[in-house]
Amino acid sequence: MIITILTGSYNLEGTSNTLVDEFIRGASENGSEIHRFDTAHLNINPCTGCNTCGMDGECIFDDDMKEVLSSVLKSDLVVFATPIYYFAMTAPLKACIDRFYSRTMDVSSKRLKTILITTCWNIDDSTVNPIIWHYEKMVDYMNYEDKGRIIGKGCGTVSMMPNNFLTEAYNLGKNASK
């Protein structure tokens, strides 16, 4: 299985990336080919809505999104991983997802499998509900198949993260790559 992982955290050793590392460990054990893009550390311009691409062509920007989209279009599964900042995913991950616009037809016709991994300090559902709703809408609109979610509430730091989330991430990787 070919898996593209899109992370949104600026902190490469933070909570969401720690869960991604465990997911990768599980998926790698099954021989999956993994392509990871840490969007906060890439050159990705935000979509300007110019519509030059026509939802199915080249974007006006010549940046790292070309490599990201190339990977997504070769993948069977895409993982979206982000900490929650002010009730939403991080800006770099959102900019990356918005740039899927230039290949909407190609990406949606693949019927990709997807996974959401997110972490936040709070344990309150009202903190995580907006990102869940956004993910569900994206799954519906883009013809994705949701293969699982880790909603890591109470994960403000790696040291305070409950161990069950690490196990859950590992198992999700192990099972998603079958």
MDTraj code that builds the backbone (N, CA, C; nanometers):
import mdtraj as md
import numpy as np

residues = "MET ILE ILE THR ILE LEU THR GLY SER TYR ASN LEU GLU GLY THR SER ASN THR LEU VAL ASP GLU PHE ILE ARG GLY ALA SER GLU ASN GLY SER GLU ILE HIS ARG PHE ASP THR ALA HIS LEU ASN ILE ASN PRO CYS THR GLY CYS ASN THR CYS GLY MET ASP GLY GLU CYS ILE PHE ASP ASP ASP MET LYS GLU VAL LEU SER SER VAL LEU LYS SER ASP LEU VAL VAL PHE ALA THR PRO ILE TYR TYR PHE ALA MET THR ALA PRO LEU LYS ALA CYS ILE ASP ARG PHE TYR SER ARG THR MET ASP VAL SER SER LYS ARG LEU LYS THR ILE LEU ILE THR THR CYS TRP ASN ILE ASP ASP SER THR VAL ASN PRO ILE ILE TRP HIS TYR GLU LYS MET VAL ASP TYR MET ASN TYR GLU ASP LYS GLY ARG ILE ILE GLY LYS GLY CYS GLY THR VAL SER MET MET PRO ASN ASN PHE LEU THR GLU ALA TYR ASN LEU GLY LYS ASN ALA SER LYS".split()
xyz = np.array([
    [0.0846, -0.1176, 0.0000],
    [0.0000, 0.0000, 0.0000],
    [0.0889, 0.1235, 0.0000],
    [0.0493, 0.2230, -0.0760],
    [0.1218, 0.3502, -0.0786],
    [0.0440, 0.4501, 0.0075],
    [0.1127, 0.5077, 0.1042],
    [0.0509, 0.5995, 0.1997],
    [0.1219, 0.7338, 0.1941],
    [0.0433, 0.8405, 0.1787],
    [0.0957, 0.9764, 0.1922],
    [0.0461, 1.0317, 0.3242],
    [0.1391, 1.0865, 0.4020],
    [0.1047, 1.1460, 0.5307],
    [0.1317, 1.2954, 0.5222],
    [0.0309, 1.3751, 0.5534],
    [0.0416, 1.5203, 0.5546],
    [0.0270, 1.5678, 0.6979],
    [0.1357, 1.6192, 0.7540],
    [0.1308, 1.6695, 0.8910],
    [0.1211, 1.8213, 0.8897],
    [0.0649, 1.8761, 0.9958],
    [0.0473, 2.0203, 1.0023],
    [0.1209, 2.0879, 1.1157],
    [0.1907, 2.0116, 1.1977],
    [0.2540, 2.0696, 1.3157],
    [0.3880, 2.1339, 1.2839],
    [0.4133, 2.2457, 1.3475],
    [0.5444, 2.3101, 1.3389],
    [0.6449, 2.2355, 1.4263],
    [0.5955, 2.1659, 1.5267],
    [0.6796, 2.0944, 1.6222],
    [0.6969, 1.9500, 1.5757],
    [0.8119, 1.9181, 1.5204],
    [0.8354, 1.7846, 1.4656],
    [0.8369, 1.6763, 1.5723],
    [0.8496, 1.7152, 1.6983],
    [0.8473, 1.6180, 1.8076],
    [0.7259, 1.6381, 1.8982],
    [0.6229, 1.7030, 1.8447],
    [0.5019, 1.7290, 1.9213],
    [0.4075, 1.6097, 1.9243],
    [0.2907, 1.6323, 1.9776],
    [0.1968, 1.5234, 2.0025],
    [0.1430, 1.4597, 1.8748],
    [0.0996, 1.5399, 1.7791],
    [0.0440, 1.4797, 1.6569],
    [0.1525, 1.4068, 1.5786],
    [0.2728, 1.4618, 1.5744],
    [0.3818, 1.3940, 1.5037],
    [0.4280, 1.2681, 1.5769],
    [0.4160, 1.2656, 1.7081],
    [0.4472, 1.1444, 1.7832],
    [0.3500, 1.0335, 1.7457],
    [0.2228, 1.0680, 1.7314],
    [0.1245, 0.9684, 1.6885],
    [0.1507, 0.9248, 1.5447],
    [0.1916, 1.0176, 1.4591],
    [0.2261, 0.9832, 1.3211],
    [0.3426, 0.8847, 1.3193],
    [0.4414, 0.9075, 1.4029],
    [0.5563, 0.8158, 1.4093],
    [0.5106, 0.6741, 1.4448],
    [0.4169, 0.6630, 1.5377],
    [0.3644, 0.5314, 1.5757],
    [0.2824, 0.4704, 1.4621],
    [0.2040, 0.5536, 1.3945],
    [0.1279, 0.5064, 1.2782],
    [0.2240, 0.4504, 1.1731],
    [0.3315, 0.5234, 1.1453],
    [0.4311, 0.4808, 1.0463],
    [0.4963, 0.3489, 1.0887],
    [0.5252, 0.3370, 1.2164],
    [0.5860, 0.2124, 1.2657],
    [0.4951, 0.0942, 1.2348],
    [0.3670, 0.1091, 1.2629],
    [0.2713, 0.0009, 1.2353],
    [0.2563, -0.0267, 1.0870],
    [0.2430, 0.0775, 1.0073],
    [0.2246, 0.0609, 0.8631],
    [0.3493, 0.0042, 0.7966],
    [0.4659, 0.0427, 0.8446],
    [0.5921, -0.0061, 0.7873],
    [0.6094, -0.1557, 0.8088],
    [0.5606, -0.2041, 0.9210],
    [0.5727, -0.3473, 0.9497],
    [0.4969, -0.4325, 0.8487],
    [0.4006, -0.3727, 0.7808],
    [0.3261, -0.4447, 0.6771],
    [0.3794, -0.4145, 0.5375],
    [0.4938, -0.3484, 0.5295],
    [0.5568, -0.3236, 0.4004],
    [0.5011, -0.2077, 0.3210],
    [0.4266, -0.1201, 0.3835],
    [0.3723, -0.0046, 0.3123],
    [0.4833, 0.0902, 0.2694],
    [0.4618, 0.1529, 0.1560],
    [0.5505, 0.2582, 0.1068],
    [0.4949, 0.3899, 0.1606],
    [0.5745, 0.4619, 0.2369],
    [0.5250, 0.5811, 0.3061],
    [0.5972, 0.7061, 0.2574],
    [0.5164, 0.8075, 0.2272],
    [0.5681, 0.9384, 0.1875],
    [0.5121, 1.0399, 0.2873],
    [0.6008, 1.1034, 0.3614],
    [0.5590, 1.1975, 0.4659],
    [0.5967, 1.3397, 0.4244],
    [0.5012, 1.4292, 0.4398],
    [0.5238, 1.5704, 0.4108],
    [0.4846, 1.6516, 0.5341],
    [0.5823, 1.7173, 0.5936],
    [0.5568, 1.8054, 0.7082],
    [0.5278, 1.9438, 0.6522],
    [0.4000, 1.9738, 0.6307],
    [0.3595, 2.0931, 0.5558],
    [0.4074, 2.2236, 0.6184],
    [0.4261, 2.2252, 0.7489],
    [0.4729, 2.3478, 0.8157],
    [0.6175, 2.3806, 0.7785],
    [0.6853, 2.2850, 0.7184],
    [0.8256, 2.3040, 0.6823],
    [0.8474, 2.2992, 0.5312],
    [0.7397, 2.3171, 0.4563],
    [0.7458, 2.3193, 0.3107],
    [0.7102, 2.4578, 0.2587],
    [0.7412, 2.4810, 0.1339],
    [0.7018, 2.6046, 0.0663],
    [0.5715, 2.5772, -0.0086],
    [0.4602, 2.6094, 0.0570],
    [0.3280, 2.5896, -0.0026],
    [0.2518, 2.7211, 0.0063],
    [0.2251, 2.7788, -0.1082],
    [0.1450, 2.9009, -0.1137],
    [-0.0019, 2.8672, -0.0936],
    [-0.0775, 2.9576, -0.0347],
    [-0.2216, 2.9328, -0.0217],
    [-0.2920, 2.9498, -0.1555],
    [-0.3991, 2.8751, -0.1754],
    [-0.4813, 2.8912, -0.2950],
    [-0.5402, 3.0324, -0.2938],
    [-0.5337, 3.0985, -0.4071],
    [-0.5887, 3.2343, -0.4166],
    [-0.7246, 3.2366, -0.4840],
    [-0.7729, 3.1212, -0.5267],
    [-0.9029, 3.1153, -0.5924],
    [-0.9036, 3.1765, -0.7310],
    [-0.7892, 3.1830, -0.7955],
    [-0.7808, 3.2454, -0.9279],
    [-0.8467, 3.1599, -1.0357],
    [-0.8607, 3.0308, -1.0101],
    [-0.9232, 2.9324, -1.0976],
    [-0.8490, 2.9110, -1.2297],
    [-0.7229, 2.9504, -1.2358],
    [-0.6417, 2.9236, -1.3541],
    [-0.6359, 2.7736, -1.3817],
    [-0.6337, 2.6943, -1.2781],
    [-0.6250, 2.5483, -1.2900],
    [-0.7538, 2.4860, -1.3399],
    [-0.8666, 2.5530, -1.3199],
    [-0.9953, 2.4977, -1.3584],
    [-1.0329, 2.3720, -1.2813],
    [-0.9789, 2.3544, -1.1640],
    [-1.0011, 2.2384, -1.0764],
    [-0.9429, 2.1097, -1.1331],
    [-0.8699, 2.1193, -1.2426],
    [-0.8143, 1.9985, -1.3024],
    [-0.6956, 2.0314, -1.3924],
    [-0.6045, 2.1151, -1.3404],
    [-0.4896, 2.1547, -1.4208],
    [-0.3774, 2.2078, -1.3350],
    [-0.2841, 2.2713, -1.3995],
    [-0.1674, 2.3242, -1.3289],
    [-0.2037, 2.4475, -1.2467],
    [-0.1487, 2.4535, -1.1288],
    [-0.1627, 2.5701, -1.0411],
    [-0.0639, 2.6775, -1.0871],
    [-0.0960, 2.8018, -1.0592],
    [-0.0061, 2.9109, -1.0967],
    [0.1202, 2.9119, -1.0118],
    [0.1163, 2.8474, -0.8966],
    [0.2322, 2.8470, -0.8074],
    [0.3261, 2.7300, -0.8389],
    [0.4538, 2.7599, -0.8428],
    [0.5569, 2.6582, -0.8599],
    [0.6241, 2.6403, -0.7236],
    [0.5685, 2.5499, -0.6442],
    [0.6178, 2.5300, -0.5075],
    [0.6140, 2.3817, -0.4727],
    [0.6265, 2.3506, -0.3462],
    [0.6343, 2.2108, -0.3020],
    [0.5054, 2.1319, -0.3212],
    [0.3967, 2.1984, -0.3521],
    [0.2697, 2.1285, -0.3707],
    [0.2745, 2.0335, -0.4893],
    [0.3576, 2.0596, -0.5866],
    [0.3676, 1.9677, -0.7011],
    [0.4076, 1.8285, -0.6539],
    [0.5067, 1.8218, -0.5657],
    [0.5524, 1.6929, -0.5133],
    [0.4454, 1.6294, -0.4241],
    [0.3796, 1.7114, -0.3434],
    [0.2742, 1.6601, -0.2554],
    [0.1615, 1.5998, -0.3388],
    [0.1121, 1.6736, -0.4370],
    [0.0016, 1.6236, -0.5189],
    [0.0424, 1.5009, -0.5994],
    [0.1639, 1.4978, -0.6470],
    [0.2125, 1.3806, -0.7185],
    [0.2068, 1.2576, -0.6281],
    [0.2472, 1.2736, -0.5037],
    [0.2424, 1.1638, -0.4076],
    [0.0986, 1.1226, -0.3774],
    [0.0120, 1.2197, -0.3545],
    [-0.1287, 1.1907, -0.3248],
    [-0.1908, 1.1115, -0.4394],
    [-0.1614, 1.1523, -0.5618],
    [-0.2215, 1.0862, -0.6779],
    [-0.1679, 0.9442, -0.7012],
    [-0.0568, 0.9098, -0.6397],
    [-0.0014, 0.7740, -0.6491],
    [-0.0430, 0.6877, -0.5303],
    [-0.1083, 0.7478, -0.4328],
    [-0.1362, 0.6812, -0.3056],
    [-0.2686, 0.6064, -0.3040],
    [-0.2744, 0.5135, -0.2095],
    [-0.3982, 0.4426, -0.1788],
    [-0.4661, 0.5035, -0.0564],
    [-0.3836, 0.5635, 0.0304],
    [-0.4305, 0.6164, 0.1579],
    [-0.3599, 0.7481, 0.1865],
    [-0.4351, 0.8467, 0.2359],
    [-0.3784, 0.9745, 0.2789],
    [-0.4147, 0.9954, 0.4249],
    [-0.3140, 1.0297, 0.5047],
    [-0.3332, 1.0583, 0.6465],
    [-0.3192, 1.2092, 0.6656],
    [-0.4179, 1.2699, 0.7285],
    [-0.4148, 1.4114, 0.7655],
    [-0.3886, 1.4168, 0.9156],
    [-0.2772, 1.4776, 0.9556],
    [-0.2403, 1.4804, 1.0968],
    [-0.2103, 1.6232, 1.1394],
    [-0.2714, 1.6661, 1.2491],
    [-0.2530, 1.8039, 1.2933],
    [-0.2882, 1.8207, 1.4408],
    [-0.2162, 1.9088, 1.5081],
    [-0.2669, 1.9532, 1.6370],
    [-0.3821, 2.0509, 1.6103],
    [-0.4634, 2.0715, 1.7101],
    [-0.5723, 2.1683, 1.6954],
    [-0.5272, 2.3015, 1.7528],
    [-0.5281, 2.4031, 1.6688],
    [-0.4995, 2.5408, 1.7098],
    [-0.6289, 2.6190, 1.6942],
    [-0.6827, 2.6674, 1.8016],
    [-0.8054, 2.7464, 1.7967],
    [-0.9160, 2.6773, 1.7179],
    [-0.9441, 2.5522, 1.7548],
    [-1.0580, 2.4740, 1.7076],
    [-1.0471, 2.4296, 1.5617],
    [-0.9275, 2.4309, 1.5044],
    [-0.9117, 2.3913, 1.3646],
    [-0.7721, 2.3346, 1.3422],
    [-0.7524, 2.2817, 1.2230],
    [-0.6200, 2.2339, 1.1853],
    [-0.5273, 2.3535, 1.1679],
    [-0.3996, 2.3273, 1.1607],
    [-0.3024, 2.4350, 1.1445],
    [-0.3109, 2.4952, 1.0044],
    [-0.2653, 2.6179, 0.9923],
    [-0.2683, 2.6895, 0.8642],
    [-0.1888, 2.6184, 0.7546],
    [-0.0688, 2.5635, 0.7834],
    [0.0038, 2.4961, 0.6755],
    [-0.0710, 2.3751, 0.6181],
    [-0.1336, 2.2952, 0.7034],
    [-0.2085, 2.1811, 0.6532],
    [-0.3310, 2.2280, 0.5760],
    [-0.3976, 2.3293, 0.6266],
    [-0.5157, 2.3826, 0.5557],
    [-0.4765, 2.4375, 0.4194],
    [-0.3636, 2.5083, 0.4104],
    [-0.3170, 2.5604, 0.2810],
    [-0.2891, 2.4455, 0.1848],
    [-0.2312, 2.3392, 0.2355],
    [-0.2026, 2.2214, 0.1527],
    [-0.3324, 2.1597, 0.1007],
    [-0.4270, 2.1388, 0.1884],
    [-0.5552, 2.0800, 0.1481],
    [-0.6273, 2.1707, 0.0494],
    [-0.6241, 2.3016, 0.0733],
    [-0.6890, 2.3947, -0.0201],
    [-0.6295, 2.3837, -0.1603],
    [-0.5020, 2.3529, -0.1671],
    [-0.4365, 2.3417, -0.2974],
    [-0.4726, 2.2122, -0.3706],
    [-0.5427, 2.1201, -0.3063],
    [-0.5973, 2.0048, -0.3771],
    [-0.6936, 2.0527, -0.4860],
    [-0.7426, 2.1754, -0.4716],
    [-0.8385, 2.2331, -0.5661],
    [-0.7920, 2.2165, -0.7104],
    [-0.6626, 2.2362, -0.7341],
    [-0.6122, 2.2295, -0.8716],
    [-0.6231, 2.0892, -0.9310],
    [-0.6407, 1.9909, -0.8481],
    [-0.6536, 1.8519, -0.8949],
    [-0.7781, 1.7848, -0.8365],
    [-0.8819, 1.8635, -0.8109],
    [-1.0030, 1.8104, -0.7489],
    [-1.0563, 1.6881, -0.8226],
    [-1.0669, 1.6981, -0.9529],
    [-1.1241, 1.5866, -1.0296],
    [-1.0375, 1.4612, -1.0196],
    [-0.9058, 1.4772, -1.0332],
    [-0.8150, 1.3623, -1.0261],
    [-0.8158, 1.2991, -0.8875],
    [-0.8100, 1.3836, -0.7838],
    [-0.8044, 1.3320, -0.6469],
    [-0.9369, 1.2662, -0.6085],
    [-1.0484, 1.3320, -0.6366],
    [-1.1778, 1.2759, -0.5955],
    [-1.2119, 1.1484, -0.6720],
    [-1.1674, 1.1358, -0.7947],
    [-1.1983, 1.0144, -0.8713],
    [-1.1179, 0.8933, -0.8228],
    [-1.0101, 0.9151, -0.7470],
    [-0.9303, 0.8041, -0.6927],
    [-1.0017, 0.7300, -0.5799],
    [-1.0974, 0.7966, -0.5178],
    [-1.1677, 0.7383, -0.4027],
    [-1.0684, 0.6907, -0.2974],
    [-0.9810, 0.7826, -0.2606],
    [-0.8754, 0.7538, -0.1635],
    [-0.9310, 0.7132, -0.0279],
    [-0.8570, 0.6280, 0.0393],
    [-0.8832, 0.6001, 0.1798],
    [-0.8140, 0.7115, 0.2577],
    [-0.8750, 0.7546, 0.3678],
    [-0.8163, 0.8614, 0.4480],
    [-0.8281, 0.8307, 0.5965],
    [-0.7383, 0.8961, 0.6699],
    [-0.7352, 0.8852, 0.8161],
    [-0.7100, 1.0242, 0.8720],
    [-0.7712, 1.0546, 0.9843],
    [-0.7480, 1.1794, 1.0563],
    [-0.6793, 1.1478, 1.1888],
    [-0.5683, 1.2152, 1.2136],
    [-0.5000, 1.2085, 1.3429],
    [-0.4894, 1.3510, 1.3942],
    [-0.5479, 1.3767, 1.5090],
    [-0.5439, 1.5124, 1.5639],
    [-0.5258, 1.5075, 1.7149],
    [-0.4615, 1.6091, 1.7662],
    [-0.4384, 1.6185, 1.9108],
    [-0.4728, 1.7579, 1.9598],
    [-0.5085, 1.7652, 2.0866],
    [-0.5345, 1.8959, 2.1481],
    [-0.5159, 1.8859, 2.2991],
    [-0.5000, 1.9986, 2.3597],
    [-0.4794, 2.0061, 2.5038],
    [-0.6076, 1.9695, 2.5786],
    [-0.7191, 2.0256, 2.5342],
    [-0.8474, 2.0076, 2.6021],
    [-0.8990, 1.8649, 2.5913],
    [-0.9941, 1.8348, 2.6791],
    [-1.0656, 1.7080, 2.6703],
    [-1.2125, 1.7319, 2.6339],
    [-1.2462, 1.8550, 2.6067],
    [-1.3835, 1.8952, 2.5771],
    [-1.4175, 1.8679, 2.4304],
    [-1.5330, 1.8066, 2.4057],
    [-1.5742, 1.7767, 2.2680],
    [-1.5873, 1.9017, 2.1814],
    [-1.6238, 2.0135, 2.2420],
    [-1.6425, 2.1348, 2.1618],
    [-1.5112, 2.1819, 2.0982],
    [-1.3990, 2.1379, 2.1518],
    [-1.2698, 2.1717, 2.0930],
    [-1.2444, 2.0911, 1.9662],
    [-1.2847, 1.9668, 1.9650],
    [-1.2547, 1.8782, 1.8515],
    [-1.3660, 1.8693, 1.7482],
    [-1.4881, 1.9023, 1.7850],
    [-1.5990, 1.8889, 1.6902],
    [-1.5784, 1.9647, 1.5593],
    [-1.5290, 2.0888, 1.5606],
    [-1.5121, 2.1581, 1.4319],
    [-1.4180, 2.0864, 1.3339],
    [-1.3099, 2.0294, 1.3820],
    [-1.2183, 1.9593, 1.2908],
    [-1.2788, 1.8273, 1.2427],
    [-1.3561, 1.7626, 1.3282],
    [-1.4244, 1.6398, 1.2866],
    [-1.5251, 1.6719, 1.1771],
    [-1.6031, 1.7776, 1.1955],
    [-1.7017, 1.8162, 1.0942],
    [-1.6331, 1.8519, 0.9628],
    [-1.5226, 1.9239, 0.9706],
    [-1.4488, 1.9611, 0.8499],
    [-1.3982, 1.8357, 0.7785],
    [-1.3403, 1.7447, 0.8525],
    [-1.2902, 1.6202, 0.7946],
    [-1.4049, 1.5412, 0.7302],
    [-1.5172, 1.5288, 0.7988],
    [-1.6307, 1.4545, 0.7443],
    [-1.6823, 1.5173, 0.6155],
    [-1.6862, 1.6486, 0.6099],
    [-1.7299, 1.7172, 0.4879],
    [-1.6316, 1.6916, 0.3744],
    [-1.5028, 1.6959, 0.4050],
    [-1.3995, 1.6700, 0.3056],
    [-1.4120, 1.5260, 0.2532],
    [-1.4332, 1.4308, 0.3420],
    [-1.4496, 1.2904, 0.3033],
    [-1.5675, 1.2765, 0.2074],
    [-1.6767, 1.3396, 0.2400],
    [-1.7964, 1.3323, 0.1572],
    [-1.7744, 1.3990, 0.0209],
    [-1.7241, 1.5194, 0.0217],
    [-1.7078, 1.5971, -0.1018],
    [-1.6059, 1.5346, -0.1970],
    [-1.4967, 1.4832, -0.1425],
    [-1.3879, 1.4321, -0.2261],
    [-1.3968, 1.2810, -0.2525],
    [-1.5071, 1.2188, -0.2125],
    [-1.5268, 1.0756, -0.2341],
    [-1.4207, 0.9902, -0.1655],
    [-1.3747, 1.0363, -0.0486],
    [-1.2792, 0.9591, 0.0279],
    [-1.3518, 0.8482, 0.1030],
    [-1.2757, 0.7515, 0.1486],
    [-1.3286, 0.6480, 0.2369],
    [-1.2563, 0.6599, 0.3700],
    [-1.3280, 0.7027, 0.4722],
    [-1.2701, 0.7193, 0.6055],
    [-1.2318, 0.5828, 0.6620],
    [-1.1022, 0.5665, 0.6931],
    [-1.0522, 0.4408, 0.7468],
    [-1.0176, 0.4496, 0.8948],
    [-1.0456, 0.5643, 0.9563],
    [-1.0226, 0.5740, 1.0993],
    [-0.9784, 0.7113, 1.1431],
    [-0.9898, 0.7308, 1.2711],
    [-0.9554, 0.8600, 1.3305],
    [-0.8956, 0.8375, 1.4685],
    [-0.7998, 0.9219, 1.4988],
    [-0.7526, 0.9311, 1.6364],
    [-0.7769, 1.0742, 1.6781],
    [-0.8614, 1.0908, 1.7765],
    [-0.8944, 1.2233, 1.8276],
    [-0.8294, 1.2314, 1.9656],
    [-0.7070, 1.2812, 1.9686],
    [-0.6246, 1.2811, 2.0886],
    [-0.6538, 1.3976, 2.1812],
    [-0.7636, 1.3860, 2.2534],
    [-0.7958, 1.4885, 2.3533],
    [-0.7068, 1.4671, 2.4759],
    [-0.6682, 1.5767, 2.5389],
    [-0.5830, 1.5680, 2.6570],
    [-0.4377, 1.5422, 2.6242],
    [-0.3973, 1.5815, 2.5050],
    [-0.2595, 1.5582, 2.4577],
    [-0.1870, 1.6914, 2.4379],
    [-0.1805, 1.7713, 2.5415],
    [-0.1148, 1.9014, 2.5302],
    [0.0355, 1.8920, 2.5101],
    [0.0966, 1.7919, 2.5689],
    [0.2397, 1.7652, 2.5516],
    [0.2570, 1.6148, 2.5355],
    [0.3712, 1.5751, 2.4822],
    [0.3977, 1.4324, 2.4646],
    [0.3982, 1.3615, 2.5995],
    [0.4552, 1.4246, 2.7018],
    [0.4640, 1.3596, 2.8329],
    [0.3273, 1.3405, 2.8993],
    [0.2288, 1.4211, 2.8635],
    [0.0964, 1.4049, 2.9239],
    [0.0019, 1.3208, 2.8372],
    [0.0508, 1.2737, 2.7211],
    [-0.0328, 1.1964, 2.6298],
    [-0.0614, 1.0581, 2.6879],
    [-0.1892, 1.0223, 2.6981],
    [-0.2221, 0.8869, 2.7448],
    [-0.1655, 0.7818, 2.6495],
    [-0.1073, 0.6740, 2.7044],
    [-0.0448, 0.5690, 2.6241],
    [-0.1396, 0.5028, 2.5255],
    [-0.2693, 0.5040, 2.5570],
    [-0.3628, 0.4371, 2.4665],
    [-0.3626, 0.5002, 2.3275],
    [-0.3307, 0.6295, 2.3181],
    [-0.3260, 0.6940, 2.1860],
    [-0.2077, 0.6430, 2.1044],
    [-0.0961, 0.6163, 2.1702],
    [0.0206, 0.5620, 2.1004],
    [-0.0115, 0.4229, 2.0452],
    [-0.0738, 0.3412, 2.1265],
    [-0.1135, 0.2069, 2.0842],
    [-0.2151, 0.2145, 1.9719],
    [-0.3110, 0.3045, 1.9852],
    [-0.4144, 0.3231, 1.8832],
    [-0.3520, 0.3638, 1.7492],
    [-0.2541, 0.4541, 1.7524],
    [-0.1882, 0.4999, 1.6292],
    [-0.1115, 0.3862, 1.5640],
    [-0.0383, 0.3107, 1.6433],
    [0.0351, 0.1948, 1.5918],
    [-0.0606, 0.0966, 1.5261],
    [-0.1667, 0.0617, 1.5966],
    [-0.2639, -0.0364, 1.5444],
    [-0.3350, 0.0150, 1.4200],
    [-0.3655, 0.1427, 1.4173],
    [-0.4298, 0.2006, 1.2994],
    [-0.3377, 0.1885, 1.1777],
    [-0.2094, 0.2166, 1.1963],
    [-0.1131, 0.1992, 1.0882],
    [-0.1021, 0.0542, 1.0443],
    [-0.0960, -0.0334, 1.1401],
    [-0.0834, -0.1771, 1.1119],
    [-0.2049, -0.2272, 1.0344],
    [-0.3246, -0.1867, 1.0766],
    [-0.4477, -0.2345, 1.0140],
    [-0.4824, -0.1613, 0.8841],
    [-0.4503, -0.0349, 0.8762],
    [-0.4856, 0.0425, 0.7564],
    [-0.4051, 0.0006, 0.6358],
    [-0.2902, -0.0559, 0.6592],
    [-0.2035, -0.0920, 0.5482],
    [-0.2290, -0.2341, 0.4962],
    [-0.3318, -0.2983, 0.5463],
    [-0.3648, -0.4342, 0.4994],
    [-0.4450, -0.4279, 0.3718],
])
top = md.Topology()
chain = top.add_chain()
for i, resn in enumerate(residues, 1):
    res = top.add_residue(resn, chain, resSeq=i)
    for name in ("N", "CA", "C"):
        top.add_atom(name, md.element.get_by_symbol(name[0]), res)
traj = md.Trajectory(xyz[None], top)
